[in-house]
Amino acid sequence: MAPETGPKRRRPKASVARRAQDAQRVQRTIEDAINSGEIIAVGVLNLVKNTILTALVGVQDVGAALGVAGVAAVRGSIKAAAAIGGDLGAVAREAIRGTVTAAEQIGGELGGVARSAARGAVNATGEVGGDVGTTARRAVEGTVAAAREVGADVVELARSAAEGAVEAADRIGDTAGRAVRATLSGTVAGVRTLVRDVSAPGPRTRPEHTPAQARPRATRSTTRRGRTPESRGTLDAEAS
């Protein structure tokens, strides 16, 4: 029997159910691996990076699972640090640095990873009652450090991280949103205007009123109602 000829069929992408299973497994693996004792023994940077790389082994859709892994690793690190009274800002910096470098090693989309990781860092800090402004700043610093290490676009990744931090802060509340914007409005790790492209959702102000141009006053018509100028002229002539 002759072999079939024709175009080869593409391998189907991972199903929705398979992606969900992979995401759950990755999250459980990271949550089990990151704890206070490991942070002290191994260090946040290496712990996060190695845990993410290990958790993604065997995953079909690495790109989809990478975001889950990064957020879980950053959140787990911050909560583990909070449990032992650690410096949340410093932990956030190294956790995001490890996340971005791990993403680069497996060919992930760095901008999206930086954004979701920074969002997760600010969310976790808010949940444990920490300073979200400091965490946002440290998250950007960690992103910048990782971008320089891997040779990525520093400004682009820094702004992605800033956007993620602001998004998370806005969900926490107006006070948190203002605090993060104030922190990121200056220069962070050598990068300026980080929140330039992030719109502030604060109280809306009415647009400045611009006086309308004066309309020319209409001249009163001397024509009587119901009469045209021609008919008026005829009547005047008859009266004379």
Steps between C-alpha positions, in 0.01 A plus 500: 500500500650830391561756773263793508626817341397855560562774753589390848250568771603745764514376852199629690563752771455405861134472586336733747468217751868410465607861545288528813653181641851621425430836663368335816796265518747784448335709770501214750864421426606857561288544811654185648854603411502860618489547875677697767767239564595467134516876456753522782701197390510552123422867450202650322661548158626145449200343673248675275695447179573132559150427626338652191729313262435171681124552519472560125665172401254291299251781452354515148409869484798655676399854409164472673641324806789745536274782612341276762841386618638850529206634697495198732874528565491871575191478719637199686830674566337813638264308725783280625707809577208663681465191720853548636498880503724533195552801276213472252648753262833320477325166454278643226805636318685168497189294430416699189861499394499122521169477316615711206832319465321163508260624231792603282662158532192323367421759234199658668345838422684722747268800496195299597695312767631821655154652503324201658779445753495862616121483523527189716763660722287805577190287556681271743649796686157654538360172633762479776471870588834610359609821327377465143690808385832357610421163346407665170830684491699188587310302239608744231857493630505120478361515148766749393777289654376189318463687170859616519620150584327336204551788254133592463344843446532656844253785451232281344516237775510764774186662367328162472578431865380848598171447317444171680575659837257787436227263384527300821511811718188641335313180580606526864364854535543868423758552775716215375467621142615851590788366708633282219464776241685743726780247548536425130451856373870580538812317390528135606819307434601756240170486309279809487128560451398144576134588540479727197289253306289386794180698544404606850142398579462745788208743538395637169521872455280704276669625188606860509218720373585687187275799440307466181562750229247778500245453233420799282174659605225440253363816335132558536320465176293795394279272301156451645394147563328339210620758247791473267715807423351517151142509625588767758647720234185468290279602791714803579482612139120472497476698824692784348 
